[in-house]
Amino acid sequence: MLSPIDASLARVQDYQIRRLLSYVSECRVESMGEAGKTADGGLRYQVGCSDLNAYLQGVEVECRDADDERSCRVLTRSQTFDQLHSLDRH
């Protein structure tokens, strides 16, 4: 006999957000917190990165389905500072 699934187990977990960021970004997670809900009932996360080179203000992640990590995507684009390369001395 099958038992009902506990809703708290189905929710997207912090480690899933960390794994997503490790695959698709240069962000090394320093802090993480929920930043609210989306219009369609999903969740937003604000993630602070320890390396500020690409994500000075951190990363925002949206999960359209709060119970499915496959619905999560990174909203923040990485920044590049090409002018800094001109300061390199070779």
C-alpha positions as CSV (number, residue, x, y, z in Angstrom):
1,M,0.0,0.0,0.0
2,L,1.3,3.4,-0.9
3,S,1.4,6.2,1.6
4,P,0.8,9.9,0.8
5,I,3.9,11.9,0.0
6,D,4.9,14.4,2.6
7,A,4.7,17.9,1.0
8,S,7.8,19.1,2.8
9,L,9.8,16.4,1.1
10,A,8.7,17.5,-2.4
11,R,9.8,21.1,-2.1
12,V,12.9,22.3,-3.9
13,Q,15.8,22.0,-1.4
14,D,18.9,24.3,-1.0
15,Y,21.3,21.6,-2.2
16,Q,19.3,21.4,-5.5
17,I,19.8,25.1,-6.0
18,R,23.5,24.8,-5.2
19,R,23.8,21.9,-7.7
20,L,22.1,23.9,-10.4
21,L,24.4,26.9,-9.8
22,S,27.5,24.7,-9.9
23,Y,26.5,23.3,-13.3
24,V,25.4,26.6,-15.0
25,S,27.4,29.4,-13.4
26,E,30.6,30.5,-11.7
27,C,28.8,31.3,-8.5
28,R,30.3,29.7,-5.3
29,V,27.3,29.9,-2.9
30,E,28.0,31.9,0.2
31,S,24.4,32.5,1.3
32,M,20.9,31.7,0.2
33,G,17.4,32.7,1.1
34,E,13.9,32.7,-0.4
35,A,13.2,36.0,-2.1
36,G,9.4,35.5,-2.4
37,K,6.9,33.8,-4.7
38,T,6.4,34.1,-8.4
39,A,3.1,35.1,-9.9
40,D,2.3,31.5,-10.7
41,G,3.0,30.1,-7.3
42,G,6.7,29.2,-7.7
43,L,9.6,30.3,-5.6
44,R,12.4,32.8,-6.1
45,Y,15.8,32.5,-4.3
46,Q,18.4,35.1,-3.8
47,V,21.9,33.6,-3.6
48,G,25.1,35.4,-2.5
49,C,28.3,34.4,-4.2
50,S,31.7,34.4,-2.5
51,D,33.5,35.2,-5.8
52,L,32.1,38.7,-6.8
53,N,33.8,38.7,-10.3
54,A,30.8,37.5,-12.3
55,Y,27.9,38.1,-10.0
56,L,28.5,41.3,-8.0
57,Q,24.9,41.5,-6.7
58,G,24.5,37.7,-6.3
59,V,22.2,35.4,-8.3
60,E,18.5,35.2,-8.5
61,V,17.0,31.7,-9.2
62,E,13.4,31.1,-10.1
63,C,11.6,27.7,-9.7
64,R,8.3,27.9,-11.4
65,D,7.2,24.7,-9.7
66,A,8.1,24.8,-6.0
67,D,8.1,20.9,-6.0
68,D,10.2,20.2,-9.0
69,E,13.9,21.2,-9.3
70,R,13.7,20.8,-13.1
71,S,11.6,23.9,-13.2
72,C,14.4,26.1,-11.8
73,R,16.5,28.5,-13.8
74,V,19.0,31.2,-13.2
75,L,17.6,34.7,-13.9
76,T,20.8,36.7,-13.4
77,R,23.3,36.9,-16.2
78,S,27.0,36.9,-15.4
79,Q,28.9,40.1,-15.8
80,T,32.2,40.5,-17.5
81,F,34.6,43.4,-17.1
82,D,36.5,43.3,-20.3
83,Q,38.1,46.7,-19.6
84,L,40.0,45.0,-16.7
85,H,42.0,42.9,-19.2
86,S,43.6,46.0,-20.6
87,L,45.2,46.6,-17.2
88,D,47.0,43.3,-17.4
89,R,50.7,43.7,-18.0
90,H,52.4,41.0,-20.0
